[in-house]
Every structure is written in structure tokens, then in C-alpha cells.
């Protein structure tokens, strides 16, 4: 039997500052998307992770279109197929 649905209440969490390295164009798209939604980059990443951890898509059709537009602006041509093939360039 699944657990009962969770009430929509704020949850106290402990956050950690991190120095994660990320491909620069991906970061630009993520920052722009967070700004578009008027949330912090950290809140955007937490939301993405929590959705993906449950096998859910984190983005609406409208957000996916915004992402596609931002990818063009920042010339982000990488796809999921590239995810394990990235290396530091010179």
C-alpha cells in the first residue's frame, strides 16, 4: 500500500555549498531557466533532481520550449547521448 499523499507544507532542510564543475553552456541555460522562473539555480536543480529521482519529468511542455530556445541562444548542441562522453577541452 503506497504512503498517503504528502501535504503541501514547507519542509526544513540542510543545504550544503558545493563547488560542482559543469559544462559552461549547460550552466548558462540552467541559470537563464532559473531566472525565467524567478527561482534560484539551487532551487531549480533540487526540483530537477527530486522529479528525476521519482522517474518524473521535471519540465512542462512550455518549459521544454523555453529550454530549446535557450539552448539556441547559448549554442548548446549537447544531448543526453553525450552525457558520458564529455571531457575537459583545451
Secondary structure, DSSP 8 states (H G I E B T S, - for coil): -----------------------HHHHHHHHHHHHHTT--HHHHHHHHHHHHHTT-----HHHHHHHHHHHHHTT----GGGTTT-----
